[in-house]
Amino acid sequence: MSVINKSTVDGNLVEALAQSFSEYSDGVQYAVKDAFPEILVTSTTGQFPIYVRENALQIDDIEKAPGSLPKETNIYVETGTWSAKHISLSTVVPDGQNVFGFNAHDAAIKTLWSKIWAWKESKFASQLFGAGVTSTSTSGNLRTDVNVAKNKVYAASGLVPNALIISYPALQKLLNSSDFLEMFPGFGVLTEQQRLLNLPSIFGLQRLIVSTAAYSPDAAPLDVTTVNSILPSDEFAVAVVAENGSDLSAPSAGRTFKVAPSESRPFELTSVYDAIRAATIHTIHMDLDIRLIDGKMAHRITGI
């Protein structure tokens, strides 16, 4: 959302304002959107209850004699803490940049959103594909690998993972591996889209979460190809993932705690005109904490 402190923004108020209301992704898929669904909070720090799944799996003796009191069970609620960090990024668009049909304000805001999402994706990747989530090396058999990962999650949490989380390069390895292709009769005539549609179900999963987000080192020359996938290109993960919009009682390996808009700062994007600089300053800012809640609800397959 946006605040424009000028009657016109370089002659393109409407375009700049309209663009500010969408989280532009440039067609890029960011796994963090679905894999660590957002939870809106009202303060930058706070505590939240963690439902301890292991206690729910313990079998109590619930038979009782006439006249006796019911047995009480403790749900063993643990407490987690979120600590949202303030993130912000600005860009300056001087007057007179809109030439030959190019809208400099749209381009600036799109670039800001792309950078914000890439940063969030990198934070998510370090959580899910870090030391907090256990891994096993591939056996060379995809069905075996995924079953091992699913069983690891089940044995640790009592929950069956529902999602496969993967980067685009790793996805291509899976879709075009001889092991995967041989799972389909007549695989030689299957299109990539047909293979893609069947990927989750063939492994007994419900969701496929793909990241196409990429990055290039800051020092890389513009004319040299140095793009890398933000998520690893040699591993993938299976995980328990809650639906977007669900509350914390829905089990999920991770969440994104995001501070909801307030009266003091109701907008994530502000566009302010600076008459001294003869330029518009676009800024995106928010407070959030991208965090792994329970590493037992995910497992990684490495070395694919």
Secondary structure, DSSP 8 states (H G I E B T S, - for coil): ---B-SS-STT-HHHHHHHHTS---TT---HHHHHS-EEEESSSEEEEEE--HHHHTS-------TT----------EEEEEE-EEEEEEEEEETT---TT--HHHHHHHHHHHHHHHHHHHHHHHHHTSTTS-EEE--S-HHHHHHHHHHHHHHHHS----EEEEEHHHHHHHHT-HHHHTTSTTGGG--HHHHHHHHHHHTT-SEEEEE--EE--TTS-TTS---EESS-SSEEEEE----TT--TTS--SEEEEEE---SS---SEEEEEETTTTEEEEEEEEEEEEEES-GGGEEEEE--
